[in-house]
């Protein structure tokens, strides 16, 4: 046997029925909502050292949701049930109001510990991210960064989101940083600032990420660690969270505030307005302070497009990009040809069956989980419903062949 053949054997992992690529909040949400997936030959791949926390340990900001939104989908009698009694999980779920994302990271870490006891060691792959997916008819072949290869019947992509440089800000790229850097690194993310005048900062965008960055700056100003003039550019109206429409009707509204569509923006489970995407807690309060002229040095401006603020951007010392996220994606080939799972768009979106629509009716079972910042509309599925729905779709796919209606044969190592 040649040295190359020996290396191929060593790099090949026995076939899996299902591979979950990415085990942060939404990957862990899928498993904890659908523990029956553990009854199959499941392999979990995560780029980090521990499944569960994902990127949350690096975000030193508060949540845009409440603690009770998390892990209500976990069956107390199921395999993840004991984790609900863990102090870190209970602190999260019982917390009222905004919370530091470190609290969520700690709770996810406990679920990751539990997952490690439920999977054989060779089925939990850490610090070796998936880098390539090759689809040949029904067969799915995966290649990891280390060169390790896995064959699987079904694949779930839960790779999360990223914040790449936005084309609209290309003329000012040298002075632009993503909002995530401010959120993670606070003032350490800023370049050297002028000593003789306030630093001129423009935040491009009006979403939660924009106001999370603005809060970092506002706190630094209040603490006397920064002198700044901050302009927040809104391309569209801002969504504000309300517990219900009656509460919204009883409050005054600012000119930049979005008007909710009752058919789309009201959660059918709770009646909450802009339940997931709406500004809340301190971000909401800061929006209103600025809108009403009560936050010195901070202003808002609505623009149809980024180019309409070119003069302002030309004068800025720093531009914070908060124009949204893209799905984190990887190289994929279908029958040997390159394939973009997002179809040239920013976000990978599944079809009604939860799968990525593949070309030419390919029957390969590739599902998407959490590759959109808001993978459900505010008036559509709750997280519990989304996780359970996707889990049910995957279980159904494992029970039958897409073409023949019977279980797919499992490929074995060469």
Backbone torsions as a table, in degrees:
resi	resn	phi	psi	omega
1	UNK	NA	136.2	-178.3
2	UNK	-75.5	162.0	177.8
3	UNK	-61.1	-37.0	179.5
4	UNK	-63.5	-41.7	179.9
5	UNK	-65.3	-39.2	177.2
6	UNK	-61.8	-43.6	178.5
7	UNK	-62.2	-38.6	177.7
8	UNK	-61.1	-42.7	179.7
9	UNK	-63.4	-42.3	-178.2
10	UNK	-68.1	-30.3	-177.4
11	UNK	-84.1	-9.4	-175.6
12	UNK	-90.3	129.7	176.3
13	UNK	-102.6	141.8	178.5
14	UNK	-53.0	148.7	-174.0
15	UNK	-61.0	148.9	177.2
16	UNK	-113.2	153.7	170.0
17	UNK	-75.9	-38.5	-178.7
18	UNK	-147.5	139.9	175.3
19	UNK	-120.0	130.1	171.8
20	UNK	-103.6	114.6	179.6
21	UNK	-100.5	105.6	-176.6
22	UNK	106.6	119.3	-177.5
23	UNK	-133.8	54.6	169.4
24	UNK	-88.7	-145.6	-175.9
25	UNK	-57.1	-49.1	-172.3
26	UNK	-80.3	-32.7	172.6
27	UNK	-65.0	-43.2	177.2
28	UNK	-68.7	-34.7	176.4
29	UNK	-60.6	-41.9	177.7
30	UNK	-59.7	-48.0	-176.6
31	UNK	-68.6	-40.5	-177.1
32	UNK	-74.3	-25.9	176.5
33	UNK	-83.1	-24.3	-176.7
34	UNK	-131.9	68.2	-177.1
35	UNK	-64.6	-14.5	176.6
36	UNK	-61.2	-19.3	175.6
37	UNK	-61.5	-27.0	179.6
38	UNK	-70.1	-16.9	178.4
39	UNK	-76.9	-10.9	178.2
40	UNK	-98.7	174.2	179.7
41	UNK	-79.4	83.7	-173.1
42	UNK	-95.7	134.3	170.7
43	UNK	-121.0	133.2	178.3
44	UNK	-112.4	129.1	178.6
45	UNK	-116.9	127.7	177.2
46	UNK	-136.3	141.2	-178.1
47	UNK	-74.2	-20.4	-177.5
48	UNK	-91.5	175.4	-179.6
49	UNK	-75.0	-19.7	-177.7
50	UNK	-138.7	133.1	174.4
51	UNK	-70.9	147.3	174.7
52	UNK	118.2	-68.9	-170.7
53	UNK	-67.5	-27.5	-177.6
54	UNK	58.9	-134.9	-177.8
55	UNK	-89.5	-3.8	-172.4
56	UNK	-61.8	-33.1	179.1
57	UNK	-59.0	-23.8	-178.1
58	UNK	-88.4	-3.8	-176.3
59	UNK	-101.9	109.6	-176.9
60	UNK	-96.4	58.4	178.1
61	UNK	-137.4	177.2	177.6
62	UNK	-92.8	162.5	-176.1
63	UNK	-74.1	165.5	169.4
64	UNK	-108.2	27.0	179.1
65	UNK	-152.4	179.2	-179.9
66	UNK	-108.5	158.0	-175.6
67	UNK	-59.8	-32.4	-177.8
68	UNK	-70.1	-11.0	177.0
69	UNK	-70.6	-15.3	-170.4
70	UNK	-105.9	136.4	170.1
71	UNK	68.1	14.1	170.7
72	UNK	-68.4	-14.1	-180.0
73	UNK	-83.5	-7.9	-176.2
74	UNK	-79.5	127.9	178.2
75	UNK	-75.0	117.6	-179.1
76	UNK	-59.0	-24.9	-179.4
77	UNK	-91.7	-2.1	-177.3
78	UNK	-88.8	-176.7	-175.6
79	UNK	-65.3	-23.7	177.4
80	UNK	-95.9	-1.8	-177.3
81	UNK	-55.5	-43.1	-178.9
82	UNK	-57.6	-24.8	-177.5
83	UNK	-69.9	-23.6	-179.9
84	UNK	-61.8	-24.1	179.5
85	UNK	-89.5	-3.3	178.2
86	UNK	-64.8	136.8	-178.1
87	UNK	-56.0	-37.8	-179.1
88	UNK	-66.1	-36.4	179.2
89	UNK	-73.6	-41.4	179.3
90	UNK	-64.7	-39.2	178.3
91	UNK	-60.0	-40.2	178.4
92	UNK	-65.7	-52.1	-171.1
93	UNK	-70.7	-22.6	179.8
94	UNK	-96.5	-1.8	-176.7
95	UNK	-74.3	132.4	178.6
96	UNK	-99.6	135.5	179.1
97	UNK	81.5	-163.3	-177.5
98	UNK	-66.8	154.1	177.4
99	UNK	-143.4	154.0	175.6
100	UNK	-68.2	139.2	-177.7
101	UNK	-64.9	-15.9	173.5
102	UNK	-61.1	-29.1	178.4
103	UNK	-67.8	-40.4	176.0
104	UNK	-66.6	-41.6	178.8
105	UNK	-58.9	-41.4	179.1
106	UNK	-64.0	-40.4	178.8
107	UNK	-67.0	-43.3	178.1
108	UNK	-62.4	-35.4	178.8
109	UNK	-60.7	-37.9	179.5
110	UNK	-67.1	-39.1	176.6
111	UNK	-67.0	-34.6	175.5
112	UNK	-63.4	-39.5	176.3
113	UNK	-61.0	-41.0	180.0
114	UNK	-66.2	-41.4	178.5
115	UNK	-58.8	-39.2	-178.9
116	UNK	-63.7	-24.8	176.3
117	UNK	-84.7	-16.8	-176.1
118	UNK	-95.6	-18.2	179.8
119	UNK	-108.0	143.4	170.2
120	UNK	-59.4	147.8	-175.9
121	UNK	-55.3	-35.2	-177.8
122	UNK	-77.7	-3.6	178.4
123	UNK	-104.1	5.1	174.5
124	UNK	-122.9	104.4	-173.3
125	UNK	-105.3	120.1	-176.5
126	UNK	-114.3	152.7	175.0
127	UNK	52.4	35.5	178.1
128	UNK	-147.2	77.3	-170.5
129	UNK	-68.2	154.3	172.5
130	UNK	-70.2	131.7	-178.3
131	UNK	-121.4	-18.2	-178.2
132	UNK	-151.8	138.8	176.3
133	UNK	-121.0	124.9	177.6
134	UNK	-117.5	118.7	-179.5
135	UNK	-107.5	127.7	175.6
136	UNK	-130.6	98.9	-172.8
137	UNK	57.5	-117.0	-178.9
138	UNK	-85.4	-18.5	-173.3
139	UNK	-77.1	139.4	177.8
140	UNK	-123.7	118.5	177.8
141	UNK	-112.1	130.3	-176.6
142	UNK	-113.5	142.0	174.1
143	UNK	-123.3	129.4	179.8
144	UNK	-96.1	168.6	-176.8
145	UNK	-58.6	-32.0	-179.2
146	UNK	-75.8	-9.8	-173.1
147	UNK	96.9	-7.5	177.4
148	UNK	-61.4	143.9	-178.2
149	UNK	-124.9	143.0	-179.6
150	UNK	-135.9	135.9	170.2
151	UNK	-101.8	142.7	-177.9
152	UNK	-147.5	154.8	174.7
153	UNK	-80.3	-34.5	-176.7
154	UNK	-141.7	146.5	-178.7
155	UNK	-130.4	136.1	173.9
156	UNK	-117.4	121.5	177.5
157	UNK	-96.4	114.7	176.7
158	UNK	-128.3	56.6	-169.6
159	UNK	-85.6	-6.3	177.9
160	UNK	79.9	-159.3	-172.2
161	UNK	-129.0	162.5	178.9
162	UNK	-140.6	167.9	-174.5
163	UNK	-126.3	74.6	-178.7
164	UNK	-74.2	166.4	178.0
165	UNK	-58.8	136.1	-177.2
166	UNK	-93.8	135.1	-177.5
167	UNK	-57.4	-33.9	-176.1
168	UNK	-64.7	-23.5	-178.9
169	UNK	-101.8	10.5	-177.5
170	UNK	-55.7	-39.1	-180.0
171	UNK	-62.9	-18.6	-177.5
172	UNK	-118.1	23.6	-172.4
173	UNK	-56.6	-34.7	-176.3
174	UNK	-66.3	-20.6	-178.8
175	UNK	-115.1	17.7	-175.0
176	UNK	-113.3	136.4	172.6
177	UNK	-129.9	150.6	177.9
178	UNK	-72.2	152.4	-179.3
179	UNK	-58.9	-31.8	-179.2
180	UNK	-60.5	-29.9	178.7
181	UNK	-69.0	-39.2	176.2
182	UNK	-64.0	-43.5	-178.1
183	UNK	-63.2	-40.6	-178.1
184	UNK	-79.0	-47.1	-167.9
185	UNK	-104.8	-5.9	-179.3
186	UNK	53.6	-135.6	-172.9
187	UNK	-66.9	-19.2	177.2
188	UNK	-63.6	-18.9	179.4
189	UNK	-78.8	-16.1	-175.7
190	UNK	-80.1	143.8	172.1
191	UNK	-71.7	173.5	175.2
192	UNK	-54.4	134.9	-175.3
193	UNK	-106.5	155.1	179.9
194	UNK	-60.8	142.6	-180.0
195	UNK	-89.6	-19.1	-172.2
196	UNK	-104.5	1.6	-179.0
197	UNK	-160.3	164.2	175.9
198	UNK	-64.2	143.6	176.3
199	UNK	-73.0	134.9	-179.1
200	UNK	-91.8	115.3	-176.2
201	UNK	-121.5	131.2	174.5
202	UNK	-115.2	125.8	174.1
203	UNK	-100.6	114.4	-178.4
204	UNK	-91.2	103.8	-178.3
205	UNK	130.0	153.9	-177.0
206	UNK	-129.6	25.5	-178.8
207	UNK	-89.2	-171.6	178.3
208	UNK	-61.9	-36.9	178.9
209	UNK	-64.4	-36.8	177.6
210	UNK	-63.7	-45.5	-177.2
211	UNK	-77.7	-21.4	171.4
212	UNK	-66.4	-43.9	175.8
213	UNK	-65.0	-41.0	179.3
214	UNK	-62.3	-35.9	178.1
215	UNK	-64.3	-39.8	176.9
216	UNK	-58.5	-45.2	-179.5
217	UNK	-67.6	-42.2	-179.9
218	UNK	-62.9	-41.7	178.7
219	UNK	-63.8	-38.8	179.3
220	UNK	-66.8	-38.1	176.6
221	UNK	-64.2	-46.0	-178.8
222	UNK	-62.4	-32.1	-179.1
223	UNK	-84.8	-0.6	179.8
224	UNK	76.5	16.6	-178.6
225	UNK	-97.6	-2.8	-177.9
226	UNK	-153.0	138.0	170.0
227	UNK	-114.0	119.2	-171.2
228	UNK	-149.0	151.5	166.7
229	UNK	-113.9	116.1	-171.4
230	UNK	-116.0	126.3	174.8
231	UNK	-115.4	129.1	179.4
232	UNK	-106.5	118.1	-177.6
233	UNK	-93.2	121.0	177.2
234	UNK	-103.4	121.3	172.5
235	UNK	-83.2	-21.5	178.0
236	UNK	-146.1	173.8	-179.6
237	UNK	-66.7	153.7	-178.2
238	UNK	-88.9	137.1	175.4
239	UNK	-87.1	128.4	176.7
240	UNK	-114.4	136.5	179.1
241	UNK	-75.0	141.1	170.7
242	UNK	-137.3	145.9	178.7
243	UNK	-66.4	-24.4	177.4
244	UNK	-168.5	170.2	-177.2
245	UNK	-70.2	-29.8	178.0
246	UNK	-64.0	-41.6	177.7
247	UNK	-62.8	-41.7	179.1
248	UNK	-62.9	-42.5	-178.0
249	UNK	-63.2	-26.9	-176.6
250	UNK	-84.9	-6.1	-175.9
251	UNK	-109.9	151.4	173.6
252	UNK	-73.3	158.0	-177.0
253	UNK	-129.5	147.9	-177.4
254	UNK	-95.2	161.7	-171.8
255	UNK	-65.2	-25.3	-178.9
256	UNK	-92.8	6.4	-177.8
257	UNK	-87.1	135.6	-179.7
258	UNK	-72.2	144.6	173.8
259	UNK	-93.5	121.3	-175.8
260	UNK	-71.1	145.8	172.6
261	UNK	-91.4	115.1	-176.6
262	UNK	-57.2	-28.7	-178.0
263	UNK	-78.1	-17.6	-172.9
264	UNK	-123.3	-31.9	-166.0
265	UNK	-106.0	7.3	177.9
266	UNK	-112.2	124.8	-177.9
267	UNK	-66.5	125.9	-178.8
268	UNK	-69.7	-19.8	-178.6
269	UNK	-82.4	-41.5	-171.5
270	UNK	-116.7	-16.4	-173.6
271	UNK	79.3	2.4	-178.8
272	UNK	-71.2	148.1	-177.8
273	UNK	-97.9	128.4	-175.4
274	UNK	49.5	56.2	-172.6
275	UNK	-58.1	-40.1	-173.3
276	UNK	-103.8	-39.6	-174.2
277	UNK	-93.5	-9.9	-174.1
278	UNK	-75.3	143.3	172.5
279	UNK	-63.3	137.4	176.8
280	UNK	-146.6	173.9	178.2
281	UNK	55.7	-134.9	-174.1
282	UNK	-67.1	-33.0	178.3
283	UNK	-63.5	-41.4	178.4
284	UNK	-64.5	-43.5	-179.9
285	UNK	-63.7	-39.0	179.1
286	UNK	-66.6	-41.3	176.7
287	UNK	-54.0	-46.5	-176.8
288	UNK	-70.7	-36.9	176.6
289	UNK	-59.5	-46.6	-178.6
290	UNK	-67.9	-43.8	-178.4
291	UNK	-60.2	-30.7	-176.2
292	UNK	-101.2	11.3	175.8
293	UNK	70.8	25.3	-176.9
294	UNK	-102.4	5.6	179.0
295	UNK	-122.3	99.8	-175.6
296	UNK	-61.4	134.5	177.9
297	UNK	87.9	-5.9	-179.7
298	UNK	-116.4	131.3	176.5
299	UNK	-135.2	161.0	175.9
300	UNK	-119.5	148.0	178.2
301	UNK	-145.1	132.4	177.5
302	UNK	-97.6	132.5	-178.6
303	UNK	-134.2	145.9	175.9
304	UNK	-68.1	-36.4	-177.3
305	UNK	-151.1	160.3	-177.5
306	UNK	-58.7	-39.1	-178.7
307	UNK	-58.7	-24.5	-179.8
308	UNK	-69.8	-12.7	177.3
309	UNK	-111.6	24.3	-174.9
310	UNK	-57.4	-42.5	-178.2
311	UNK	-62.9	-40.8	178.9
312	UNK	-66.4	-41.3	-180.0
313	UNK	-68.0	-34.2	177.8
314	UNK	-62.0	-33.2	-176.2
315	UNK	-88.4	-10.3	-174.1
316	UNK	-72.5	142.7	171.1
317	UNK	-79.5	-30.5	-177.4
318	UNK	-147.7	138.0	175.5
319	UNK	-118.9	128.0	177.7
320	UNK	-103.1	116.4	180.0
321	UNK	-81.7	119.6	175.9
322	UNK	-135.6	54.3	-173.9
323	UNK	-103.2	20.7	176.5
324	UNK	103.5	174.1	-174.5
325	UNK	-118.7	164.6	173.8
326	UNK	-119.8	154.6	172.6
327	UNK	-61.5	137.1	171.9
328	UNK	-77.7	120.5	-174.2
329	UNK	-128.4	172.7	-176.3
330	UNK	-139.3	172.5	-179.5
331	UNK	-68.2	135.3	-179.4
332	UNK	-140.1	138.4	174.1
333	UNK	-125.7	142.3	175.7
334	UNK	-117.3	116.4	-177.4
335	UNK	51.1	41.4	176.0
336	UNK	84.9	-4.0	-178.9
337	UNK	-107.8	139.9	179.2
338	UNK	-58.5	144.5	-177.6
339	UNK	-142.8	131.4	177.0
340	UNK	-98.7	112.2	-177.3
341	UNK	-65.0	-17.7	178.8
342	UNK	-91.5	-3.9	179.8
343	UNK	59.3	33.4	178.9
344	UNK	84.8	-2.5	179.9
345	UNK	-93.4	175.2	-178.1
346	UNK	-74.6	-29.3	-170.3
347	UNK	-124.5	138.0	173.4
348	UNK	-80.1	118.9	-177.4
349	UNK	-117.9	132.9	179.5
350	UNK	-80.3	164.6	171.0
351	UNK	-80.5	-177.4	-178.8
352	UNK	-59.5	-23.2	179.7
353	UNK	-90.9	5.7	178.1
354	UNK	86.8	-5.4	-177.8
355	UNK	-94.0	156.1	168.4
356	UNK	-69.3	126.2	175.8
357	UNK	-65.9	115.6	-177.3
358	UNK	-97.5	156.6	-176.5
359	UNK	-69.0	151.4	173.7
360	UNK	56.1	31.6	175.8
361	UNK	64.9	29.3	179.2
362	UNK	-54.4	132.8	-177.7
363	UNK	-84.5	3.3	-177.3
364	UNK	-59.1	140.8	-175.7
365	UNK	-96.8	90.1	177.1
366	UNK	-119.6	113.2	-176.7
367	UNK	-101.7	159.2	179.6
368	UNK	-119.8	136.2	179.9
369	UNK	-138.9	109.9	170.8
370	UNK	69.0	43.5	174.0
371	UNK	-105.6	17.1	175.9
372	UNK	-128.1	137.4	176.9
373	UNK	-53.3	-36.9	175.5
374	UNK	-124.9	88.5	-173.8
375	UNK	-76.2	10.8	175.5
376	UNK	-147.2	146.7	173.9
377	UNK	-72.2	159.8	-176.6
378	UNK	-62.1	-26.2	179.5
379	UNK	-104.1	14.6	-177.7
380	UNK	-106.9	-133.1	-175.4
381	UNK	-71.3	141.6	169.6
382	UNK	-77.5	167.8	175.5
383	UNK	-55.6	-43.2	178.7
384	UNK	-57.2	-46.7	-179.4
385	UNK	-65.9	-38.5	-179.2
386	UNK	-65.9	-48.2	-179.1
387	UNK	-61.5	-45.4	-178.2
388	UNK	-67.4	-39.7	178.9
389	UNK	-61.4	-49.7	-177.7
390	UNK	-64.5	-40.0	178.3
391	UNK	-60.9	-41.2	177.6
392	UNK	-64.9	-38.7	178.1
393	UNK	-64.2	-39.3	179.9
394	UNK	-68.5	-43.1	178.5
395	UNK	-61.0	-40.4	178.5
396	UNK	-63.7	-39.2	179.5
397	UNK	-66.3	-36.4	179.3
398	UNK	-68.4	-24.9	-176.3
399	UNK	-83.7	-8.1	-176.9
400	UNK	-149.9	156.8	172.2
401	UNK	-81.7	138.4	178.6
402	UNK	-57.3	-31.7	-174.2
403	UNK	-99.6	-43.1	-169.9
404	UNK	-105.2	-8.8	178.3
405	UNK	76.4	24.9	176.7
406	UNK	-141.5	164.3	-176.6
407	UNK	-59.1	141.8	178.4
408	UNK	-73.4	143.6	172.6
409	UNK	-68.1	143.8	178.5
410	UNK	-90.9	128.9	175.7
411	UNK	-72.4	140.9	178.0
412	UNK	-108.1	159.1	-179.6
413	UNK	-57.8	146.1	176.9
414	UNK	-66.3	NA	NA
